[in-house]
Amino acid sequence: MQHPRIGIMTKRTPYQERIIRDYYRNQDTIMLQRLGDLVADLYLAEGPARARLWKRAGETLRKLQVPQGQVQHVVQSGDPALLTELLKQLLAKK
């Protein structure tokens, strides 16, 4: 792997490799946890912060491979309760 600033090759340690491998292995679980945190934050947020949180929720749903139409429906509704129900469905599938 080439270091981006100094242009020399760096090698990952076995520990770093394991961390990276575990991250990708557990990415769905991490995304579901992130979505749960966003739901809680959306219930409390107002104004521009709320819009940013909805954007992040949409991005997270896309990473979880939720159909685009369903993502648009939930995000455009602006209703955290709909997102909560979708999160429940996703957790039930896991």
N, C-alpha and C positions, 0 to 999 in steps of 0.2 A: 504494500500500500504506500502510495506517495504522499508525503507530508505536504499539505496545500500551501504553506507559506515559504518553506525553504527548499522545496523541490527534491528532497532526498527520500529514499525509500525507508519506510519504517515497518517493523514487523509486530503483529499483535501477539501478546502473550496468550498462553492457553486459557488463562482466566478471562481475558478480554473476549476471546473467541466464544467461551461458554456463555458469558453474559449476553453477547449478541445473538447467539443461537437460541438461548432461553427467551429473549425478548420476542423474536419472531415466532417461536413456538407458542407463546402465550399472548400473542397480539390481540386475538378476539376478546379474551378475558380483560386485557388492559383497556381495550376500546369500550367494552360494556361498563367497566368501572368508571371510565371518563364520562360516559353518557349519563350514568347515575349522578355523578357530581354536577354535571351541567343541569340536570333536571332540578336538583336542589337549588342551585344558583339562580335558575330562571324564575322560580317562585318568589325570590327575594329581589330580583333586579328590576331596575326602572330605566327608562330613557335609552341613551346610546349604549350603555352597558348591556342592556337586554338584547338589543339588535346584534351586538357582537357575539353574545352567547348563542343566539339562534343560528348565526352563521357557523359557529364552531359545532353546534349540534348537527347541522346539515352535513358538514364535512365528515363528522364522526359516523353518521348513519351511512354515508356513501362508502366509507372505509369498511363498514360492516356488511357491505353489499346489499343494503336494503334497496328495493326497486325505486328508481328515480321518481316515479309518480307518487309513491307513498312518502318519500322524503319531502317533496314539494308540498304535498297536502299538509303534513304535520308542521313544517316550518312556516308556511304561509298562514296557517291557522293562528299561530302565536299563542296557542293554548298548551301550557305545560302538562295538563292532564292527558292530552293526546299523546304527548311524548312519553309520559309515564306508562300509559297502556302499551305503547309500542315496545318500550324497554322490558316490560313484563313478558311480552310475547317472545322477545329475543332471548331473555333469560330462560324461558321455559324450553326453548329449542336446544339450549346448550346442555 
